[in-house]
Amino acid sequence: MSRFEPPVNNKSKYRPKAAKLMDQVHEVLRYHHYGKRTEEAYSRWIRWFIKYNGTRHPKDMGKAEVEAFLTHLAVDRNVSISTQNQALNGIVFLYREVLDLPLADDLAPARARRQPRLPVVLSRDEVQLLLAEMDGIYHLMARIMYGGGLRLMELLRLRVQDIDFGNGYITVRAGKGDKDRTTLLPQSVRDELARHLERVKHLFDRDVSEGAANVWLPGSLAKKYPNAPKSWEWQYVFPSKSLSKDPESGEIRRHHVNESGLQKAIRSAAKRAGINKRVTSHTLRHSFATHLLESGTNIRVVQKLLGHADVKTTEIYTHVLQQNLGAVISPLDVL
């Protein structure tokens, strides 16, 4: 079994100024520029850890309580190994970065079991049926996801400058693991995407004329480039129709569209198409990888397009290919 390996954080210690523990957690997470979803996940696990131990303060707990909580997740809650690791990482962050307290390196909770699961993959015909049931902006978004193998949030966080029409690729910035990569910009979507960006530009120009042009920038980029939030190249490719208030800064900005709209559109399209599989937005990414391998694309190339750190992660799609039994004849059919 794999050992737990919480991420090493070599950043200088920051002492939070907030009085309440969870406010301190949020303060330190934002100081170190952790992503919003990481902040939400770590905060959720820290609250759960405290609640599990009867609301005792974490500074009064240690190795035994952490092991008991992680064991509870694996044995009683039957969580996956990745979920258990995420919980551990959140608790380690609490002790090392917020409380500045040592936490034993030899934690030995019961391990969550890794259950092999093959991804749901659509055939090429099923992809066509699915896309045929979609229209408008969601049709374009789904085609880009399938054509480039993007994760849902990678698609939604695309900026205008990430689209390279000349070279035919998309740059995914700060993807999973905070890594950048390039992937395919399908030829078949380029004209439609260009027309879409023209409409987005009109929306942006209106925001500029009304003094409302503003977009969120990661980390310290907003301070380093103060005019960037009002620059065209930094705007989202798929912006929201309305302005909204940033819950952290209070600024009025135009965020990207909400992920739930595309998710619902894909599920509804799959139902109308009569596809009897559990189809999600991520199914398009799985299908992208499998179809590339089917067509003879080198697995290392697919690995880079998907942004996998280890080719073993990509190899799951070779197992899907092995399930393609179209050339095998059942013994019943030769009786």
C-alpha positions as a printed Julia matrix, in Angstrom:
335×3 Matrix{Float64}:
   0.0     0.0     0.0
   1.12    3.54   -0.7
   2.27    5.72    2.19
   0.61    8.97    3.0
   2.73   11.79    1.64
   1.32   15.19    2.59
   2.6    18.0     0.36
   5.78   19.68    1.55
   5.33   23.39    2.06
   8.6    25.28    2.15
   6.99   28.71    2.32
   7.88   30.91    5.28
   5.61   30.67    8.28
   2.78   33.15    8.48
   1.14   33.97   11.77
  -2.61   34.58   11.36
  -4.13   37.64   12.96
  -7.71   36.36   13.28
  -8.96   35.25   16.7
 -11.16   32.29   15.72
  -9.57   29.08   14.52
 -11.48   28.69   11.24
 -10.88   32.34   10.42
  -7.19   31.64   10.95
  -7.4    28.65    8.6
  -8.95   30.75    5.84
  -6.45   33.56    6.43
  -3.41   31.29    6.1
  -4.83   29.43    3.09
  -5.34   32.72    1.28
  -1.93   34.02    2.32
  -0.35   31.0     0.61
  -2.65   31.43   -2.43
  -4.37   28.06   -2.18
  -7.18   27.56   -4.68
 -10.76   28.25   -3.66
 -11.73   24.59   -3.92
  -8.73   23.5    -1.87
  -9.71   26.07    0.75
 -13.24   24.72    0.85
 -12.07   21.1     1.06
  -9.45   21.68    3.78
 -11.89   23.76    5.84
 -14.55   21.07    5.56
 -12.18   18.32    6.73
 -10.85   20.41    9.62
 -14.4    21.1    10.83
 -15.26   17.43   10.5
 -12.12   16.44   12.44
 -13.02   18.82   15.27
 -16.65   17.71   15.36
 -15.63   14.04   15.38
 -13.57   14.69   18.51
 -16.36   16.4    20.41
 -15.42   19.98   19.51
 -12.07   19.72   21.32
  -9.53   22.25   20.14
  -6.94   20.69   17.79
  -4.06   22.0    19.94
  -5.28   19.65   22.66
  -5.17   16.68   20.28
  -2.48   14.88   18.33
  -1.44   11.67   16.64
  -3.99    9.39   18.33
  -6.95   11.59   17.42
  -5.78   12.09   13.85
  -5.3     8.35   13.35
  -8.71    7.61   14.86
 -10.4    10.13   12.56
  -8.69    8.84    9.41
  -9.49    5.27   10.41
 -13.12    6.28   10.9
 -13.19    7.65    7.35
 -11.75    4.44    5.9
 -13.63    1.86    7.99
 -16.95    3.49    8.89
 -17.41    5.92    6.02
 -15.72    3.74    3.38
 -14.12    6.71    1.64
 -11.67    6.32   -1.24
  -7.93    6.54   -0.72
  -7.82    9.93   -2.46
 -10.5    11.26   -0.11
  -8.63    9.96    2.93
  -5.45   11.58    1.64
  -7.23   14.88    1.14
  -8.52   14.76    4.72
  -4.99   14.06    5.98
  -3.54   16.91    3.94
  -6.09   19.32    5.39
  -5.31   18.26    8.96
  -1.56   18.41    8.35
  -2.0    21.92    6.98
  -3.89   22.9    10.14
  -1.15   21.71   12.46
   1.9    22.79   10.49
   0.81   26.05    8.91
  -1.91   27.41   11.21
  -1.09   26.11   14.71
   2.66   25.67   14.1
   2.54   22.42   16.07
   4.46   19.24   15.2
   2.44   16.3    13.94
   3.88   12.8    14.02
   5.35   11.61   10.72
   4.52    7.99   11.48
   0.73    8.19   11.36
  -0.69    4.71   10.87
  -4.46    4.81   10.37
  -6.37    2.04    8.67
  -5.9     2.58    4.94
  -8.75    3.27    2.62
  -8.89    0.55    0.0
  -8.27    1.45   -3.6
 -11.16    0.03   -5.58
 -10.34   -0.21   -9.27
 -13.04    1.46  -11.33
 -13.05    1.7   -15.09
 -14.12    5.13  -16.36
 -17.36    5.5   -18.27
 -16.48    5.98  -21.94
 -18.79    6.79  -24.82
 -18.33    5.29  -28.25
 -17.71    7.72  -31.11
 -21.31    7.24  -32.24
 -22.56    8.01  -28.72
 -20.5    11.19  -28.61
 -22.13   12.29  -31.87
 -25.58   11.48  -30.49
 -24.85   13.4   -27.29
 -23.55   16.49  -29.08
 -26.47   16.42  -31.52
 -28.82   16.89  -28.55
 -27.01   20.03  -27.39
 -27.14   23.55  -28.76
 -25.99   27.07  -28.04
 -23.09   27.81  -25.77
 -23.22   24.42  -24.05
 -22.84   22.67  -27.41
 -19.64   24.64  -28.04
 -18.33   24.0   -24.52
 -18.98   20.26  -24.74
 -17.2    20.04  -28.1
 -14.15   21.82  -26.72
 -14.1    19.54  -23.67
 -14.24   16.42  -25.81
 -11.92   17.8   -28.5
  -9.21   18.81  -26.03
  -9.75   16.48  -23.09
 -10.33   19.33  -20.64
 -11.63   18.98  -17.11
 -14.77   20.95  -16.36
 -13.12   23.72  -14.34
 -10.19   23.91  -16.77
 -12.71   24.77  -19.47
 -14.56   27.35  -17.38
 -11.34   29.07  -16.29
  -9.99   29.57  -19.8
  -8.97   33.15  -20.54
  -8.97   34.82  -23.95
  -5.17   34.66  -24.1
  -5.25   30.87  -23.58
  -6.75   30.3   -27.04
  -4.12   30.12  -29.8
  -5.97   30.03  -33.11
  -2.78   30.34  -35.16
  -1.06   27.27  -33.72
  -4.25   25.35  -32.97
  -3.89   24.7   -29.27
  -5.31   25.65  -25.9
  -3.16   26.49  -22.88
  -4.51   25.15  -19.62
  -3.08   27.2   -16.77
  -2.84   26.06  -13.16
  -4.62   22.79  -13.86
  -4.71   19.91  -11.43
  -1.51   19.97   -9.39
  -1.12   23.68  -10.29
   0.5    22.69  -13.6
   0.28   24.34  -17.01
  -0.07   22.34  -20.22
  -1.19   22.67  -23.81
  -3.84   20.59  -25.5
  -5.7    20.47  -28.8
  -7.95   23.2   -30.18
 -10.1    21.2   -32.65
 -10.23   22.66  -36.14
 -13.98   22.08  -36.26
 -14.72   24.51  -33.4
 -12.4    27.37  -34.35
 -14.83   29.4   -36.46
 -17.64   29.02  -33.93
 -15.31   29.86  -31.05
 -14.06   32.96  -32.88
 -17.64   34.15  -33.38
 -18.36   33.44  -29.71
 -15.36   35.55  -28.66
 -16.62   38.41  -30.82
 -19.84   38.38  -28.8
 -17.85   38.2   -25.55
 -15.79   41.19  -26.75
 -18.98   43.25  -27.19
 -19.95   42.37  -23.61
 -16.47   43.34  -22.42
 -16.57   46.65  -24.33
 -19.88   47.45  -22.64
 -18.35   46.72  -19.23
 -15.44   49.04  -20.1
 -17.76   51.85  -21.17
 -19.74   51.48  -17.95
 -16.61   51.3   -15.8
 -17.46   47.76  -14.74
 -14.7    45.81  -16.48
 -13.11   43.6   -13.82
 -12.09   39.95  -13.6
 -10.51   37.87  -10.84
  -6.78   37.16  -11.13
  -4.94   34.39   -9.27
  -2.37   34.98   -6.55
  -0.53   38.27   -6.6
  -1.04   38.93  -10.32
  -3.66   41.59   -9.6
  -1.08   43.55   -7.58
   1.72   42.95  -10.06
  -0.43   43.9   -13.04
  -3.06   46.33  -11.7
  -4.55   46.97  -15.15
  -4.84   43.28  -16.08
  -8.35   42.75  -14.6
  -9.6    45.35  -17.11
  -7.63   43.93  -20.07
  -9.31   41.93  -22.82
  -6.77   39.1   -22.87
  -7.46   38.27  -19.19
 -11.23   37.96  -19.57
 -12.91   34.56  -19.32
 -13.76   32.81  -22.57
 -17.1    31.79  -21.07
 -18.16   34.71  -18.86
 -21.28   34.94  -16.78
 -24.15   36.97  -18.2
 -24.28   39.11  -15.08
 -21.86   40.82  -12.73
 -21.48   39.47   -9.21
 -19.9    40.4    -5.91
 -16.67   38.63   -5.0
 -17.38   36.99   -1.61
 -13.78   37.54   -0.45
 -12.87   41.03   -1.66
 -16.35   42.48   -2.08
 -15.45   43.73   -5.57
 -17.98   43.61   -8.38
 -16.68   41.37  -11.14
 -17.73   39.32  -14.14
 -16.98   35.72  -13.21
 -17.07   32.7   -15.51
 -20.32   30.78  -16.01
 -21.43   28.42  -13.28
 -20.42   24.8   -13.79
 -23.87   23.45  -12.96
 -25.36   24.71  -16.24
 -23.07   22.62  -18.44
 -23.34   19.6   -16.14
 -27.14   19.65  -16.36
 -27.05   20.2   -20.12
 -24.84   17.13  -20.64
 -26.99   14.91  -18.42
 -30.17   16.05  -20.17
 -28.63   15.54  -23.62
 -27.53   12.0   -22.71
 -31.06   11.18  -21.56
 -32.64   12.55  -24.74
 -30.1    10.64  -26.84
 -31.05    7.4   -25.1
 -27.54    6.76  -23.81
 -27.95    4.31  -20.95
 -24.69    5.17  -19.19
 -23.85    7.46  -16.3
 -22.75   10.4   -18.42
 -21.09   13.4   -16.76
 -18.94   16.21  -18.07
 -15.86   14.15  -17.17
 -17.09   11.37  -19.46
 -16.07   13.57  -22.4
 -12.5    13.69  -21.1
 -12.45    9.91  -20.64
 -13.79    9.46  -24.17
 -11.18   11.86  -25.59
  -8.33    9.8   -24.12
  -9.78    6.43  -25.12
 -10.52    7.49  -28.69
  -7.0     8.88  -29.13
  -5.51    5.57  -27.98
  -7.9     3.69  -30.25
  -6.63    5.7   -33.2
  -3.01    4.8   -32.4
  -1.83    7.94  -30.58
   1.19    7.23  -28.39
   0.22    6.91  -24.74
   2.93    9.4   -23.71
   1.35   12.0   -25.97
  -2.07   11.3   -24.45
  -0.51   11.6   -20.99
   0.79   15.09  -21.79
  -2.49   16.21  -23.33
  -4.37   15.08  -20.23
  -1.82   16.57  -17.83
  -1.18   13.31  -15.96
   1.97   13.34  -13.82
   2.37    9.56  -14.15
   1.7     7.49  -17.24
   0.16    4.84  -14.97
  -2.82    7.15  -14.55
  -3.22    7.25  -18.32
  -2.93    3.47  -18.55
  -6.44    3.08  -17.11
  -7.69    3.84  -20.61
  -5.77    0.89  -22.02
  -7.89   -1.29  -19.72
 -10.98    0.29  -21.24
  -9.66   -0.61  -24.7
  -9.24   -4.2   -23.57
 -12.98   -4.25  -22.88
 -13.62   -3.61  -26.58
 -14.81   -7.1   -27.41
 -16.22   -6.39  -30.83
 -13.81   -8.79  -32.54
 -14.51  -11.65  -30.09
 -17.27  -14.11  -30.95
 -19.33  -15.57  -28.12
 -19.31  -19.39  -28.03
 -23.12  -19.24  -28.04
 -23.03  -17.73  -31.51
 -21.02  -20.6   -33.01
 -23.2   -23.44  -31.76
